[in-house]
Amino acid sequence: MNTSPDNTMIITLETGEVHIQLLPEVAPKHVERMKTLVAEQAYDGVAFHRVIEGFMAQTGDVEHGGPGGDPRRAGTGGSSYPDLPQEFSKVPFERGTVGMARSQNPNSANSQFFIMFEEGAFLNGQYTVFGQVTKGMDLVDQIKRGAPGSGAVTDPDRMVTVRMGGAE
């Protein structure tokens, strides 16, 4: 695993920092998209719009989930970039795994991603893994949960800033 600072994504929450080790050797196109959106500061202020207890916290809708976006549409948007082709791998979905959200189309990932609270083997080989939380999983555990079933969150927690860097 490449642990260089340029492959560490740091999400600042109101409660502290979450460090995600990106996995360019597993999903190079997805990692490149993350780095591009982080460099543009596109994730700053974006909501965790879908959070399901015992499953995952989803965020990254840079179109509708950020400041000035329509919170009722959070989870339906993406970035101005084209969707990405899937980069499925044998890396399992475990606690702290970071994967790309998508629609029914496996080649529809764009900007939204999720962090697993628990193991989710049913996602293995179905969604692209591009990172792993290496610090701050206790903070991820504190993200406000959504409604049972849908996971929709009213008055959601947000990513304050997202930047690259910082050695582990």
N, C-alpha and C positions, 0 to 999 in steps of 0.2 A: 504494500500500500504506500502510495506517495504521500508523505505527511508534510510536504512543503507548505509554507504559509499561503502560497497562491492556490492551494487546493483546500483551504479551510474557509468555510463560509460562516460568518459570525452574525447570528440573529440577536439583536438586543431587544429584550422584552422589558416591560416596566419593572420586572422582578430581577433582571440580570441577563447574562449572556448565555446563549446556546451555541456551541461550536459543532459544526457539521463537517466531517471529513468527506470531501467529494471524491468520487471514484472514476476518474477519467479512463482508466483501463477497462472499466465495466461498461460505461455509457458515455463515450466521448462527446456525442452531439448534445446530449442532455446537460452534461457538465458545462459545455461551452455556452449553451443558452442561459444557464444559471449565472455564469460569470458575466455575460453580456447584460442581463437584466440587473444584476447587482451593481455593475459599473454605472449603469444609467440611474441608479437609485430608485428603480421602479417599484421595489418591494417596500419602501419606507411607508409606514402607516397602514399597510394592508392588513385586513382582518383575518382572523381564524374563523371563517364563516361556517364551517361544518366540523363539529367536534363530537365524536361518539365515544362514550364511556367504554373502556375495555377494548377499543379498536384503534382509532387514530384521530389526529387533529389535522385538518386540511386548511390551506391558505394559498396565497399566490395569485388571486384574481386581480391582476394589475389594472384591468379595465373597469371593473365595478366595485372591487373590494377596498379600494384606497380612499384617501381623503377626496371628497368631492364626487365620489362614485355613488351609484344608486344601491344602497344596502339590500334592497329587495331583490336585486339582480345578482348579488355577490354569489359567485360559484358558476356563473354562466358565461363569463368572459375569459379573455386571454390577453396576449400582448399583440403588438402590431406585426410580429414576425409570423412566418408560416408554421403550421403544425409540424411536429417532429415525427419521423418514422420510429417505430418501437425499437428498443434495444434490450430485449428481454435477455436475461442471463440466469445462471444457476445460483446467484446470490439470493439467499432466502430472506423473506420478510420476517424479521425478528423485532423484539423491543428496540426502539431507537433507529430502525431502518428508515431511510427517507426515499420515497418513491414519487414518481410523476403521476398526477391525476390525469384522467382522460375520459372521453365518452365511450360508447360501445365500440367505436372504431379504434383498433389498437394503434393506429398511426395518427391519433388526434391530440397527443400531449402538446402543451404549449407553454404555460407559465405556472399553472397550479401544481402544488405538491402537497404531500402529506407525510407526517411523522407518526410512526407506529407506537402505540402505548403498550401493546402486547404482540406476541407472535401471531402471524396471519398466513399460515401455510397455503390457504386457499388462493392467495394472491400470487404465489410463486409461479414464475413463467408467464404471468398474465399482465403484469405491470412492470415498468422499467424502474429498477433500483439505481439511484445515482449517488447515494450518500449514506452516512451513518453518524448519529449523534455521538460525539466523544466527550462532551462536557455539557452539563446543564440539563440532563434528562429529568432531574427533579423539578426543574422549572417548567418543562414541557408537561409534566404530570399535573401542574397547577393551572393549566390553561382552562378557561371557563368552558364547561360542557354545554352541549346543545340539547334540544328537545329529544326525548326518547324516540327512536326510530329514524327520523330524518337527520338528526344532529344539527339542525338549523339553530344558530345562536343569535339571540337578541342582545344588543349591547356587547359585542364580542371583544375579546382581547385582540391586540394588534401587534404586529412587528413594528417596533419604534424605528429601528434602522437595520439594514442588512449590508454588511461589508465583507470584503475578502481580506485575509491576512491573519497574522498572529500565529506563532508557532505553538504547537501543543505541548 
